[in-house]
Amino acid sequence: MTPQSELLSRDLNHLIHPLHNRRLHETEGHVWVKGEGAILTDVEGREFIDGLSGLWNVVAGHGRKELADVAARQMETLAYCSGYAGSSNPQAIALAERLARLTYPAINRFFFTSGGAESNDSAFKTARYYWRALGKPGKTKVISRQWGYHGVTLASMSATGLSAYWPMFEPLVPGFVQIPSPYPYRYVAPPGVSPGIAAANELEAAILREGADTVGMFLAEPVQGAGGVIPPPDDYFPRIRKICDQYEVLLVADEVITAFGRTGRMFGLEHWGIQPDMITFAKAITSGYFPLGGVGMTEQIAKTLDAAALPWMHAFTYSAHPVGCAVALRTLDIIEQEGFPQQAAEKGAYLLKSLREALGDHPHVGDIRGKGLMCGVEFVEDRATKAEFPAALKKGSRVHTAAQKRGLYSRLRGESVFCLAPPVITPYPVLDRIVSILAEAVGETISR
């Protein structure tokens, strides 16, 4: 087999990668050739635990033959057809019907995309169209949150609250406003106010600053994922729902990571008993086996699209792709039949408890948190002050490198948070191995 070094050299000659970083690719690049369950194998035969399910998406694990088979059958029958108005296919119809039964009761109509960023861009445009159709064309602004991740198209990047994504592409798209995250470890509430309520009230303050007649939607992940696995306080989202209702602002749940069982419920906002006006999703709906995402909306929003004088001039070539929809339907079978929400709740609780037992007393581990089968370990220079290590020390990168040497591959938020979200099918002994590898890696690279 061709050596990895040769493949990486050829790669660097001709490929540009997402988050392109030639130095990182040269020093720590991998060429993956096989996946089985929770394990990835590189071209040299080395095995690694897939600590982030690819990019939060391979919930059913690698090598699921039934997903490959359903894709092949659909390709043989109808590989592609347009999803534009006047053209449909049985798989797209069945998937929309299935999602209407599965998701929040208020969400009943669906538009399909190729992924999460497309889904969020579609939500921005849908919100503008909706308010314009209702005679409120000024309601165009989008409020999102610091540490939120919503994609990196120009508009979705402007909603993304991770500033590292901005500098080479600024200025941001006008009309995007960010408020503080309800970050339990770092958000400081005023005296006498619960952190959840105080953080939610940041939304009301922003709406009043901007003017309620200019704000069309609030976009939020139920649990912030790429921003460092940040679950909100329990009283946060119920207050958010009330604020959105009070000021006529659409609440859009970015469930690209959290949908379909990852948090221990089928959809993230179910934890707090509220419903969004729109939901964006992708990733787990096909377990990463085919690019597919979408937007779900209430009947009220959809009927406004139905009745408007001007067509909804928004489209993607691969919307409602029959192969993607067929794979999604089979993935949903797996998610429901194998009880992914319950598995994620139980395995996530086990992983979080094990991480806290292994690393909870380390003087440079400030917080260990999670919701369902997604966890974050936050490194600090000083636990008392919560001060971070200087970025130049690259403490997080050193932990990541040490973990890879031991067979664990995942991702960081900056240099301070090690993120974990292994496939839902990950066996308990592999979860134990994740914990022991990370503990060893931290011990090697961050001194006590």
C-alpha positions in Angstrom: 0.0 0.0 0.0 1.2 3.5 -0.8 3.0 5.1 2.3 1.1 7.8 4.1 3.9 10.2 3.6 3.7 9.9 -0.1 -0.1 10.3 -0.1 0.1 13.4 2.1 2.7 14.9 -0.3 0.3 14.3 -3.2 -2.5 15.7 -1.2 -0.6 18.9 -0.4 0.2 19.3 -4.1 -3.5 19.4 -5.2 -6.0 19.6 -2.4 -7.2 22.6 -0.4 -8.8 21.4 2.9 -11.6 22.8 5.1 -9.9 25.0 7.7 -6.8 24.8 5.5 -3.6 24.6 7.5 -0.6 23.3 5.5 1.7 23.1 8.6 -0.8 21.0 10.5 -1.4 18.7 7.6 2.4 18.2 7.1 3.1 17.4 10.8 -0.1 15.6 11.9 -1.9 14.6 8.8 -3.8 11.3 8.5 -5.0 9.4 5.4 -8.0 7.3 6.5 -8.8 4.2 4.6 -11.3 2.3 6.7 -13.9 2.8 9.4 -15.6 0.1 11.5 -17.9 0.9 14.4 -16.1 3.6 16.5 -12.7 2.9 15.0 -10.9 4.6 12.1 -7.9 3.0 10.4 -5.2 5.0 8.5 -3.3 3.9 5.5 -0.5 2.5 7.6 -2.9 0.3 9.5 -2.9 2.3 12.8 -6.3 2.3 14.6 -7.8 5.4 16.3 -11.0 5.8 18.3 -13.2 8.3 16.4 -13.7 10.6 19.4 -15.9 13.1 17.5 -18.0 10.8 15.2 -16.2 12.3 12.2 -17.5 15.8 12.7 -20.3 15.0 15.2 -22.2 13.2 12.5 -21.4 9.5 12.3 -23.8 8.5 15.1 -24.4 5.0 13.9 -20.7 4.3 13.5 -18.6 3.4 10.5 -19.2 0.5 8.2 -23.0 0.1 8.4 -23.6 -2.1 5.4 -27.4 -1.5 5.4 -26.8 2.2 4.7 -24.4 1.4 1.8 -26.9 -1.1 0.5 -29.9 1.3 0.5 -27.8 4.0 -1.2 -26.7 1.5 -3.9 -30.3 0.4 -4.5 -31.5 3.9 -4.8 -28.7 4.9 -7.2 -29.7 1.9 -9.4 -33.3 3.0 -9.5 -33.3 6.8 -9.5 -29.8 8.3 -8.8 -31.0 11.9 -9.1 -33.9 14.1 -9.9 -34.6 17.8 -9.4 -36.3 18.8 -6.2 -37.5 22.1 -7.6 -41.3 23.0 -7.5 -43.1 20.7 -9.9 -40.6 17.8 -9.3 -40.5 15.4 -6.4 -39.6 11.8 -5.5 -41.1 9.2 -3.2 -38.1 9.2 -0.8 -38.3 12.9 -0.2 -42.0 12.7 0.4 -41.6 9.8 2.8 -38.7 11.5 4.7 -40.8 14.7 5.2 -43.7 12.7 6.5 -41.4 10.8 8.8 -39.9 13.9 10.2 -43.3 15.5 10.7 -44.1 12.6 13.0 -40.7 12.5 14.7 -39.8 16.1 15.4 -41.5 18.9 17.5 -45.3 18.8 17.2 -45.4 22.3 15.8 -42.9 21.5 13.0 -44.7 20.0 10.0 -43.1 21.1 6.8 -39.5 20.6 5.5 -37.0 21.9 3.0 -33.9 19.7 2.3 -30.4 20.9 1.8 -26.9 19.4 1.6 -25.7 20.3 5.1 -25.9 22.5 8.1 -24.6 25.8 6.8 -27.0 25.6 3.8 -29.7 24.9 6.3 -28.9 28.0 8.4 -28.6 30.2 5.3 -32.0 28.8 4.3 -33.5 29.8 7.7 -32.1 33.3 7.4 -33.8 33.8 4.0 -37.0 32.1 5.2 -37.3 34.4 8.1 -36.8 37.5 5.9 -39.4 36.2 3.4 -41.9 35.4 6.1 -41.8 38.8 7.8 -41.8 40.6 4.4 -44.9 38.6 3.4 -46.5 39.7 6.7 -45.9 43.3 5.9 -42.9 43.7 8.2 -39.9 43.9 5.8 -37.7 45.6 8.4 -37.4 42.5 10.5 -34.2 41.2 8.9 -31.6 41.0 11.7 -30.4 37.7 13.2 -29.3 37.5 16.8 -27.1 34.6 17.7 -24.6 33.9 20.5 -20.9 34.0 21.3 -19.4 30.5 21.1 -22.1 29.4 18.7 -21.2 27.6 15.5 -23.6 27.8 12.6 -21.4 27.1 9.5 -18.9 29.1 7.5 -20.7 30.4 4.4 -20.5 34.2 4.5 -23.9 34.5 6.2 -23.6 31.6 8.5 -20.1 32.6 9.5 -21.5 36.0 10.4 -23.9 34.2 12.8 -21.1 32.0 14.1 -19.8 33.3 17.4 -16.2 31.9 17.2 -14.1 34.9 16.2 -11.2 32.8 14.8 -13.4 32.2 11.7 -13.7 35.9 10.9 -10.4 37.8 10.4 -9.5 36.8 6.8 -13.1 37.2 5.5 -14.4 40.4 7.2 -16.4 42.5 7.1 -19.2 40.3 8.4 -22.6 40.4 6.7 -24.6 43.3 8.1 -27.5 42.6 10.3 -26.0 39.9 12.5 -25.8 40.6 16.2 -24.4 38.4 19.0 -25.1 38.1 22.7 -23.2 36.3 25.4 -23.5 32.6 25.7 -25.3 31.0 28.7 -21.9 29.4 29.6 -22.3 28.1 33.1 -18.6 27.9 33.8 -17.9 31.5 32.6 -21.1 33.6 32.4 -21.4 36.0 35.4 -24.9 36.9 36.3 -25.9 40.0 38.2 -26.6 39.5 42.0 -30.0 38.0 42.7 -30.6 36.7 39.2 -30.1 33.1 38.2 -27.5 32.7 35.5 -29.9 31.1 33.1 -32.5 33.9 33.3 -29.7 36.6 33.2 -28.2 35.1 30.1 -31.6 34.8 28.4 -32.3 38.4 29.3 -29.3 39.3 27.2 -31.6 38.5 24.2 -34.3 40.9 25.4 -31.7 43.7 25.9 -30.3 43.1 22.4 -33.8 43.2 20.8 -34.5 46.5 22.6 -31.2 48.0 21.5 -31.7 47.0 17.9 -35.4 47.6 17.8 -37.9 44.8 17.8 -39.2 45.9 14.4 -35.7 45.1 13.0 -35.1 41.6 14.5 -36.4 38.7 12.6 -35.0 35.6 14.3 -32.8 34.3 17.2 -30.6 31.3 16.3 -29.3 29.0 19.0 -27.9 25.5 19.4 -29.7 23.7 22.3 -26.2 22.6 23.4 -23.4 24.6 21.9 -21.1 22.0 20.3 -18.0 23.2 18.4 -17.9 26.2 20.8 -16.9 23.9 23.6 -19.9 21.6 24.5 -21.9 24.2 26.5 -25.2 23.0 27.9 -27.3 25.9 29.2 -28.9 26.2 32.6 -32.4 24.6 32.8 -34.2 27.9 33.1 -32.5 29.5 30.0 -34.6 28.3 27.0 -38.1 28.6 28.6 -37.3 32.3 29.2 -35.9 32.6 25.6 -39.2 31.2 24.2 -41.1 33.9 26.2 -38.9 36.7 24.9 -39.2 35.6 21.3 -43.0 35.4 21.6 -43.2 38.8 23.3 -41.2 40.6 20.6 -42.3 38.6 17.6 -38.9 37.1 16.9 -38.7 33.6 15.4 -36.9 31.1 17.5 -34.7 28.9 15.3 -33.0 25.9 16.9 -29.8 24.9 15.2 -29.9 21.2 15.8 -27.3 20.3 13.3 -25.3 18.5 16.1 -28.1 17.9 18.7 -30.9 16.4 16.6 -31.6 12.6 16.4 -30.6 11.5 19.8 -27.1 12.9 20.5 -28.2 14.8 23.7 -30.2 11.9 25.2 -33.5 13.1 23.6 -34.5 12.9 20.0 -34.2 16.7 19.7 -32.3 19.0 22.0 -35.0 21.5 23.1 -37.1 18.6 24.3 -35.0 18.8 27.5 -36.6 22.0 28.4 -40.2 21.5 27.1 -40.3 24.2 24.5 -40.7 24.2 20.7 -38.9 26.3 18.1 -40.5 28.1 15.1 -37.9 26.6 12.8 -35.3 23.8 13.2 -32.1 23.3 11.2 -30.6 19.9 11.0 -28.0 17.8 9.1 -25.2 15.4 10.2 -26.9 12.5 12.1 -29.9 12.3 9.8 -27.7 10.2 7.4 -25.0 9.4 10.0 -22.6 11.2 7.6 -23.1 8.5 4.9 -24.6 11.1 2.5 -24.6 14.9 2.6 -28.1 15.9 3.6 -29.6 18.6 5.8 -32.8 20.6 6.1 -35.0 23.2 7.7 -38.3 22.3 9.4 -40.8 25.0 10.0 -44.2 25.5 11.6 -47.4 25.3 9.5 -47.9 29.0 10.1 -44.6 29.8 8.3 -45.1 27.3 5.6 -48.6 28.5 4.8 -47.2 32.0 4.5 -44.8 30.7 1.8 -47.7 28.9 0.2 -49.9 32.0 0.0 -47.3 34.7 -0.8 -47.6 36.6 -4.1 -43.9 36.1 -5.0 -42.3 32.6 -5.2 -39.8 31.6 -2.6 -36.8 32.0 -4.9 -34.4 29.9 -2.9 -33.0 26.6 -4.3 -30.2 24.1 -4.3 -29.4 21.6 -7.0 -29.2 18.7 -4.6 -32.3 19.6 -2.4 -34.4 16.5 -1.8 -31.8 14.3 -3.3 -33.4 10.8 -3.7 -30.3 8.9 -2.5 -29.8 11.2 0.5 -33.4 10.9 1.5 -33.3 7.1 1.1 -30.2 6.9 3.3 -31.9 9.2 5.9 -34.9 7.0 6.1 -32.8 4.0 6.8 -30.7 5.9 9.3 -33.8 7.0 11.2 -34.8 3.3 11.3 -31.5 2.5 13.0 -31.8 5.5 15.4 -35.3 4.5 16.5 -34.8 0.7 16.5 -31.5 0.8 18.4 -32.8 3.5 20.9 -30.1 6.1 20.2 -31.6 8.7 22.6 -31.5 6.3 25.5 -28.1 5.0 24.5 -26.7 8.5 24.3 -28.2 9.4 27.7 -26.8 6.4 29.4 -23.4 6.3 27.7 -23.0 10.0 28.0 -23.7 9.9 31.8 -21.1 7.1 32.1 -18.5 9.0 30.1 -19.0 12.3 32.0 -18.8 10.5 35.3 -15.6 8.6 34.2 -14.0 11.8 33.0 -14.7 13.6 36.2 -13.3 10.7 38.2 -10.1 10.6 36.1 -9.5 14.3 35.7 -11.7 16.2 38.1 -9.0 16.9 40.6 -6.3 18.0 38.1 -5.3 21.5 38.9 -5.4 22.5 35.2 -8.8 21.0 34.4 -11.3 23.7 35.2 -14.5 22.2 34.0 -15.8 18.9 32.7 -19.3 19.1 31.3 -21.7 17.4 28.9 -25.2 16.6 27.8 -26.0 13.2 26.4 -23.1 11.7 24.5 -21.2 15.0 24.1 -18.6 16.2 26.6 -16.1 18.9 26.9 -12.9 19.1 29.1 -11.7 22.7 29.6 -8.1 23.4 30.5 -7.1 26.4 32.6 -3.9 27.8 33.9 -5.5 28.7 37.2 -8.6 27.0 38.6 -9.2 29.7 41.1 -9.4 32.5 38.6 -10.4 30.3 35.6 -7.6 32.0 33.7 -6.7 30.3 30.4 -3.2 29.3 29.4 -1.7 31.7 26.9 -2.6 30.5 23.4 1.0 30.6 22.4 1.8 27.6 24.8 -0.6 25.4 22.7 -1.6 23.3 25.7 -4.7 22.0 23.9 -2.8 21.1 20.8 -0.2 19.2 22.9 -2.9 17.2 24.6 -4.4 16.5 21.2 -1.1 15.3 19.8 -0.5 13.1 22.9 -4.0 11.6 22.5 -3.4 10.8 18.9 -0.2 9.0 19.8 -2.3 6.7 22.0 -5.0 6.2 19.5 -7.7 8.8 20.1 -8.7 11.3 17.4 -11.0 14.2 18.2 -11.1 18.1 18.0 -10.4 21.1 20.2 -12.1 24.4 20.7 -9.1 26.7 20.4 -6.5 25.7 22.8 -8.7 25.2 25.9 -11.5 22.7 25.4 -11.1 19.0 24.3 -14.4 18.0 22.7 -15.8 14.4 22.7 -18.8 13.0 20.9 -18.1 9.4 19.9 -20.6 7.4 17.9 -23.7 6.4 19.8 -22.9 2.8 19.2 -19.5 3.0 20.9 -19.1 0.1 23.4 -18.4 0.9 27.1 -14.8 -0.6 27.0 -14.0 1.9 24.2 -15.5 4.7 26.3 -13.2 3.6 29.1 -10.2 3.7 26.7 -11.2 7.3 25.7 -11.0 8.3 29.3 -7.7 6.6 30.0 -6.1 8.0 26.9 -7.2 11.5 27.6 -6.1 11.3 31.2 -2.6 10.0 30.1 -2.4 12.7 27.5 -3.2 15.5 30.0 -0.8 14.0 32.5 2.0 14.0 29.9 1.5 17.5 28.6 0.0 19.6 31.4 2.0 19.4 34.5 0.5 19.4 38.0 
